[in-house]
Amino acid sequence: MLLIATALTGCGGNKERFVPKSLEDLRGHTVAANSGTTQEKIARMCTEKENVQCLPGGLDALVALDAGQCDVALIERANMFSDDFQRMALEEAFTDSTTQEPLACAMRKDEIALQSEFTLFFEQLEASGKLAEIKSRWLNPLLTDNTKKVVIRQKDVPTTGKRILHIGSDYSYPPYTITVNAEKTGYEVELWQRFCIEKGYGLVCDVYTFDALLPALQSGKIDIIAAGMSVTPDREKMVLFTPADDYSVTTCLIRKEGAVSNKGFFESVKESFDRSLVQQNRWTMIVDGFWTTIWIFLGSLILGILIGAFISYMQMSNYWIVRITANCYIDLMRNIPILVLLLVMYYIILANSGLSAMSVAIIASAMNFGAYIAVMFTTGIKAVDNGQREAGLALGLTPFKTFTYIIAPQAARHIIPVFQGEAISLLKGTSIVGYISIVDLTKASDLIRNASFEAFFPLIFVTVIYFVLAWMLGKSLDLLLKKIQK
Amino acid sequence: MITIKNLCKTFQMPDGNKLEVLKDINCEIEKGEVISIIGPSGTGKSTFLRCLNAIDPATSGEIIFNGEDIMAKNVKIDKVRQKMGMVFQNFNLFDHMTVLENVTFGPIRLLGKDKKEAEDEGMELLHMVGLEEKADVMPRNLSGGQKQRVAIARCLSMKPDCILFDEPTSALDPTMVSEVLSVIRQLAKQGMTMLIVTHEMKFAKDVSTRIFFMYGGNIYEEGTPDQIFNNPQKEVTQNFIGRIRSFNFTLTNKEGAEYDKHSNDLNEFSMKYGFANSYYKLQTIIDEVSVHMCDWNGPIDINVAYSELDYSITMQFLMHGQTTPVLKEGDDNRITQSIFSGICDNVTETMKPEGSLLTCKISI
């Protein structure tokens, strides 16, 4: 309860309230901004390096400000046009339009045909007045109810067609790209949805963190970046941009005075819960993420055991070259961070394999897990006295049956206690798959946090789910161990 | 039943050298024979046994078992092993199964018997080795002797034509040896064909129909127990069979300090040959002779000899300058007499030119 109270009130502190009037006032104060945005650039210009808090995902800058981790947050003005923002105890200090950068979608350099096709479509949209209507919904400071802005539902857009366009984004940067009712939408996303419907293309939405978007585009994982990306000379060297029709306007935010809710404690808890899980059916994202996590875990568990058994078999080979190969594999896997392995597999080794991100995640986890399993199997089997094998053979068992009935059950007793820990690590280790566009439990909580600006319930909820899952896994292996250790 | 021709076994050593362990073994074993394989350590006794059921495959030669050359490539060696059981020095019971499961595993998995039938037969076998009440116990809760009896029962559960025993009592406490040997004796009576690698000479002499004396990777001499133990023909056999372990020292005075110096060595000697339990008997006798009986006209030469053949210790005291016998009749020596008769099987005294020679035989 204490935890909840702290989380809801924030750690406001007793400092005198800081109200800046312009960018010059920011010097000496901590400033949060979202990484890769125009605002980050501004923050770096107007305050000291160590005072810049550069946050990676969606609108984390707002959450950081709300939680009292910084003095001000610089955000895109349009970011504020949403109910979720309006509910936060934050207010505008000033708006600065001196540094205006165009915002647009990016494509690979070799997609000139796609660029001109889209540009033509865009111009027609503008000419017909349709664009104005779209803008009046998404870029309207007065229309803050996100659910009223959505006119094209995800199910209305084909996922197959002459060509499938993968549109990458963190879907957490309103109003350009956003998650509403657990569906991917937003101003830029709607433009592409219309484009695909008209041209007969399929459209698939892939979730990446902002940092990962450019690498994903360059490696061909996605075809379009739709993340309210600012057009800079550096970026123009690397990618093509769609026609810019909107410009970045920076707003500086501060906490409201006496930013303590005047609502009752239970009421604010209920409201926070409501916003993070109930509204827009956000809980369904957690459910989907839960199953994704379960499938990745089970897939890599089974595949990892198979890989481990095979490597362990190689380790016990009579041929030194086979043993060395197995040992090299184990060394390699044990000494690479699993996240790095995941990225290498996704962006380099399996980049052109046509495998889905899920498959890549399962393979990478299984490769890593398999190395640990192999070591476990080998030591477990070697711990069984050789006399047991000889006795099995002498009784008239074939070598295979000796292994199955005599060696394996005894090795299992050595293996299961270690296996328990590794299996739990594997389950927890799946939380990194968000890096390669998979929406698992962890990533689902990220998306909800970015959409609702509520960090508490999504994170606590996910924490509890992970804990219960890992705990049940441990307990069930305990039972198994008790059963075989009579 | 088993014919072995030109059997050779070479081990490849880690340093690249080859070690020839078995050199051209030839022999014939008939049904119902009990063959003990004896000989010094490192002469290939265990390797010979392990080559017979191909746990360590032989390098060359022929092993014809029930008319089939089991070293041929197309032979299903697991089927052969079902008919040729093996009992190990370290028992090797299946640690994850109960005693009963150990003796029913083979019949159920390999002979296709149903559980009930296998359990009934298993209980009969356990009854035979005297361990019926341990049926549901895990092997780790058994003593060494009990483990080995279960191992024999497990071996019998496959109804083998012959059984190979690889030093079945070497890993046992001396107190547990006899329970295992009596089970093997029982099998011998029932006419089971057996090959037994053993260091228990007395047992080998009693139970066997034939003895193989192995030396230098070959069957150096073979024959009936009577031939090998009482009338060995070759020199190495003679030395091995007649070998007596002995320990000598001399006492020059009556003071205890001198004996104390030798007592540690004597204790070590007794531990080395497994009669540490009888050490106090030796001490009592030495004390009795040197303190109470000897007149000390000269030094005493003491010889303690241990024979593996009948597990006896012979102590000899040569008392230099002793002209009158130390063993006397009469009341004065009643205590001495009762000590000697309580400890020794047999005491004799002979008068020699240099003095009196007292000989005591103690069995352990």
HADDOCK unambig.tbl for C-alpha pairs under 7 A between the chains (distance, minus, plus):
assign (segid A and resid 387 and name CA) (segid B and resid 92 and name CA) 5.43 0.50 0.50
assign (segid A and resid 388 and name CA) (segid B and resid 92 and name CA) 5.57 0.50 0.50
assign (segid A and resid 388 and name CA) (segid B and resid 94 and name CA) 6.42 0.50 0.50
assign (segid A and resid 390 and name CA) (segid B and resid 55 and name CA) 6.86 0.50 0.50
assign (segid A and resid 391 and name CA) (segid B and resid 92 and name CA) 5.98 0.50 0.50
assign (segid A and resid 393 and name CA) (segid B and resid 78 and name CA) 6.97 0.50 0.50
assign (segid A and resid 394 and name CA) (segid B and resid 81 and name CA) 5.71 0.50 0.50
assign (segid A and resid 394 and name CA) (segid B and resid 85 and name CA) 6.45 0.50 0.50
assign (segid A and resid 394 and name CA) (segid B and resid 86 and name CA) 6.04 0.50 0.50
assign (segid A and resid 395 and name CA) (segid B and resid 81 and name CA) 6.25 0.50 0.50
assign (segid A and resid 395 and name CA) (segid B and resid 82 and name CA) 5.71 0.50 0.50
assign (segid A and resid 395 and name CA) (segid B and resid 85 and name CA) 6.38 0.50 0.50
assign (segid A and resid 395 and name CA) (segid B and resid 106 and name CA) 6.94 0.50 0.50
assign (segid A and resid 395 and name CA) (segid B and resid 155 and name CA) 6.97 0.50 0.50
assign (segid A and resid 396 and name CA) (segid B and resid 78 and name CA) 4.39 0.50 0.50
assign (segid A and resid 396 and name CA) (segid B and resid 79 and name CA) 5.96 0.50 0.50
assign (segid A and resid 396 and name CA) (segid B and resid 81 and name CA) 4.75 0.50 0.50
assign (segid A and resid 396 and name CA) (segid B and resid 82 and name CA) 4.43 0.50 0.50
assign (segid A and resid 397 and name CA) (segid B and resid 78 and name CA) 5.75 0.50 0.50
assign (segid A and resid 398 and name CA) (segid B and resid 78 and name CA) 5.69 0.50 0.50
assign (segid A and resid 406 and name CA) (segid B and resid 94 and name CA) 6.95 0.50 0.50
assign (segid A and resid 410 and name CA) (segid B and resid 96 and name CA) 6.38 0.50 0.50
